Amino acid sequence: MIGVMKHSNLGKLIKSERKKRGWEQADLAAMLKRGQQTISRWEKGDSRPKQDDLLKLVDIFSGDPETWLTKAGYQLEQPDLALAPFLPLNNLSAENFELFSRDLVQALNPSAKVHRYGTQGDYQEGIDLYADRPDKFVYDYQCKRHKQFGPKDIDDAVKITTLKANGHHILLTRRATVETRKEIRKHKDWDLWDIEDVSAKVRGLPQDKALLIVDTYFPGWRKRFLGIDEPSPWLTPKQFFLPLENKLKLFTHGWGFVGRKILPHQQALDFFLQVPVSR
């Protein structure tokens, strides 16, 4: 009796929708490739369809999935509202990946002097960037935009690096494999940042620096990656009046008037909006 009460509403819905179309239980059973007794138990409320069968019923009857799942007692699947975990580093060209990496390293080391170490064709001592810090520590970075990057690639990167540094880093546009992680641990003063590490470092920056990097290299990604709305197309009063405050221009709001008090632009704007227009 408890089972009948539990699924009776769903059973009534199935029976009602079937009869609207003039179908017998055998007709519905054939569509679902189930026995007629199964349909009968559903309609009586003795049992409920499995979720796959229920979704087939929704499709057959052109029903609302949420309504049917609720009547069947299935928990509704919540949408995944998480932010994008990774930045699309693979979309960057080799040149832009180096520039992006330079700006990221500079943001992570604000007091350091960060530079690209030459370009293609130069003798780069195996590196792409270096950071010269005030504490006399030097760190170098290699930017690897490879589809495959395994233990041998780690070994090759270490061998070609001749620049003396306190720490060496390899930045990847892809996920690092377990074997690659094991290989980098064999080399003292070496670290590997894959797409997951790089993305986490961008997200961990102060908001203004993170926004600058994301807006520069991944336009349109600030909302999906950082959860911050895109800038509004509308100017604030301060932004609108800012060009008019340049005293070097012939027409300027930068000068004060003698003999009267000058209201700030926002207060003046609010004042005039409140003054009724005489007719």
N, C-alpha and C positions, 0 to 999 in steps of 0.2 A: 504493500500500500504506500509505503514511503517512497519507493521508486516511481510509482505512478504519479504521485504529487510532485516529485522532483522534476520530471520531464514532461508533464502533461501539457504545459503551455507550448513547448516545442512540438509535441505530437499534434496538437490541434492546428498549429501553423502549417505543418507538412501536409496534413489531410486537407486543410482548406485550400492550399495552393494547388494540390493535385486535382481536387474536384473542380476547381475553377476552369481547368483545362480539359476536363472530361476524360481524365486518364484513370485507368484501373491501377490497383497496386502492382499488378504484374507489369504494366507498362513502365512505371517508375523503376521497378526492380531491374528491368532489362537495360534501362539507361545507365543505371549505376553498377550493373553487373553484380547484383546482389540477389539473394533469394527473396520471394514474396513474403515469407515469414519474418524476415528482417524488417521489411517495410512495415509490416503489421505491428511488430513490437515497438517500432519508433512512434507510430501514430497513436498507439495506446499509452505511450509514456513509460513502457516497461524498461526501455533502454534508450540511449541516444546514439546518433551516428558518431563515428570517429571524426576527428577534425577534418581529415582529407575528404571524407564523404560529405560532411556538412558544407564544405566550401563548394563541392560539386552541386549540391542542392541549391546553394545560393546562385550559382551560375545558371542552373536549369530554370529556376524561378525568377531570375533577374532581381534578386533580393538585395537587401542592405547587409553586408557582412557583419557590421557591428551589431545590428539587431539580432541576427541569427546566432552569432557567437554568444551574445549575452543570454538569450533564451536557453541555449544549450549548456550554459554554465562554464564556458571556456573563458579563461582570462585573456583579455584583449592585449595584444602585443603592442608595447609602447614604442613609438618611433625613436630612433637613435638620434639624439640631439647634440651629441658630442661634437666639439670642434674638430676640424681636420687635424690629424696627428702629425702629418708631415707637410713640409713645403714641397712644391713640384720642382725640385732641383734639376731633374732630368730635362726640363723644358729650357733651361739656360744653355746658351752656347758655351764653348770652352772659355772664351774671352770673358763673358759675363759671369761665369762661375768663379773665375779668379777675382773679378772685381767685387762680386758679392762676398767672397771669402775675405778679401782685404777689409771691406767695411765691417764685417762681423768681428774679425780679429781686433780692429781698431776700437769697436764698441766695447769689446771685452777687456781691452787694455787701453783705457782712455789716456793714460799718461805716457804711453809708448809711442815711438816713431815706427809706423807700420808702412811698408813699401812693397810693391811688387819687385821681384828680383830679375829684372830684364824681361825679355819677351822671347817668343820662338825664334831660334837661330842664334841666340846669345848663349854663352857658356854660363849656365845657371847653377852649377855645382849641385844639381839634382833637386833644387827647390823652386818654388814659385813666389813665395812671400817670406818676409821676415819681420819680426817685431823686436826693436831695440829699446829695452826698457830703461828707465832712470837708474834702476838698481844694478845696471851693467849686465843683466841677464838678457840673453838673446834666444829667441825661439823662431824656428823656421816651420814652413807649412808647404805641403804638396797638395795640389788640387787634382784629384783623379776622377774624371768623368768617364768611367768605364762601365760597360754592361756586365762584365765579369771581372772580379778582382779577388784572387785567391792567395794562398800562402806563398806561392812563388812570386807573385807580384809584390808582396810585402818584402820578401828577401831582395828582390831586384831594386826596390825603392831605397832600401837601407844601403845597399852596396854603392849606388850612384851618388849618394849624398856625401859630399866632401866638406861642406860648410861646417865650421865648428860652432856648435850651439849648445845651450843648456837643456834644450828640449826640442824634439822633432815631432811633427804632427802630419798625419795623412787625412785629408778630408775626402769623403766619398759621396757621390750623388745617389748611391744605392744602399741597400741593407748589407751589413757585413755578415759573413757566414761564421759559424762556430770555429771552423778550421782557421779562418783568417784571424779571429780573436785570439786563438791559441798561439798563432805565429807571432803576432805583434808583442805578446807578453814575453817572448824570448829575447827581445831587444831592449836593453836598458835605455831609459830616457826617450822612448818612443810611445806615441799614443795614436789611436785610430778613432776618428769621428766619422760615423756613417750618417746617413740621412736622418736617422732618428736622433742621434746626438746633436747634429747641427740644428735641426728644427727646435729641439729642446733649449738649446743655447739662445736662439733668437727669441723664443717665447719668454725666457728668463731675463731678458734685458729690461732696463727701465722703459716704460711705455713709449716715451717720445722717440727713443732710439729704435725700438722694435718697429714702430710705425714707419719710421723713415726707411728702414731696410725693406720692409714688406711692400710699402708703396712704390719704392724705387724699382725693385726687381720682380715683384709679383702683384702688379696692379689688379685691384678687385678682390684680393685675398685677405684684406684686413679683417673683414667680418667673419669669414669661414675659418680663419686660422687664429686670430687674436680675440674674436668676439666683440670687436669695436665697429660701430656703424661707419659706413663710408661718409666722407665729408659732405655737408649740405651744399647745394648749388646756390643757396641764398646767403648774401653777405650780412654780417652783423652791422649795426650802426657804427661800431668802432672801425671795422674793416672798410666800410664805405667812406668814412670821413678821413681815414688815415692819409691818402694821397693829397688831401686838401690842407694838410698841416705842414707841408714843405714850404719853408720861408723863402726858398730860392725862386719859387714860382711867382708870376705876376699876381695871380689870384690865389690867395691863401687864407686859411683860417688860423694860421699860426701866430698872428699878431694880436695883441690885446687892444681893446678900445679904451680911450681915456675918458674918465668921468662916469663910467658905468661898470657894473659887475657883469662879467661874462660867465654864462652858465656853461658847464660841460655839454658836449654835443648830445649825449643821451638825455640829460635833463632838459635841454632846449627842445629836443625832438618831442619828448613826452609832454612838455608844456604846450607846444603849438597844436599837438593832437587833441588836447583837452579844451582848447579855446573854441567856443561855438562860433560858427560862421554867421555873420550878420546878413540879413536878407533885406 
